[in-house]
């Protein structure tokens, strides 16, 4: 077990790096070349760490539900109560509660509708990923072993999933729990599992591999245009952009993982690795940390007047504070959960 942790430490670094970019993006926004892969890399890494035959389908899904859905609904309940207390009226809170169960940032693509319906509006916008990952897991664990045993089965399965993704892309609304993106997310996990089968990231990487992936990534991003997996945007060609979306996702993830492997033994790498082992807490709590920090800071200074280096210093402080608060809040909640479990067992 210890050896396995050492071998894949760079994947924790990659998770941490992608997650840090997510948080900075939510705090300020980032260049598109830095962010167009940062959700997809989580699916590829999850596929890469998959080991065939490690349990029955039911057992695996039960573990995924415990790891993903309990935190999702638990943290959602806390955030809903918090916002009900500080600033929301009854009608708004009813819509927010519906949003928790629908688990989608908005009802329509933001580029297709000016008058959208925003659902995850209680600092839980990033939490769509947890339910999306669960639905994707339902598909991936059903087909993974057969796909890894046969290229023919893998190819046919991937084509079916991508065709289904293209068909669902034509729907007028975004489906609950990211059902409409689960097919392409499962393909990303299959790609990760195939890379693991051939130990792709365990092998040394060369300058030319990195340069080739970088050129392909940048040129495809430039050609394909805006993408955002959370709201079913694959590029400017709609369903025809799906292959380009896959190229961006895979090449961007490769670059992220290679950088992580390169820095894994540095101080920065160790910090990112730590963040990567606390993905759920940070995904669930960083946005409320960012919002509260902004509210407090705005009482003392005009944050909208910051520009240049001062602006980026403020963003760094804000993100650092949100990370610290999310980690502390997650630790307290885990401690309370353990105490409750011990008390319950003691009563039984």
Beta strands, then each sheet from edge to edge (+ up, - down):
end
